[in-house]
Amino acid sequence: MVLTGQGRSTMDSVRALCAQMRGTENARQTQASSDGEAAAGIALLITVAGSLVLLFLFAFGLEPFTSPIPRPGRGRGS
């Protein structure tokens, strides 16, 4: 085996396979990280939009109930 160089050839094949596996794993890890960042960005956008909607509803939606001035059409006789 030593004289024919078969062992060296086998080790070179194993090293090449390991390098290929490392490259594939790094590419998958990079893709997963990018996907996670995109999902986090979408979640942040939805959270901010929802907060703004709730703020709008709170600011303008409760105004008729908290206003001390009675409005026409909202009294007891209506």
Residue pairs with C-beta under 8 A, 6 or more apart in sequence:
1 7
64 71
64 74
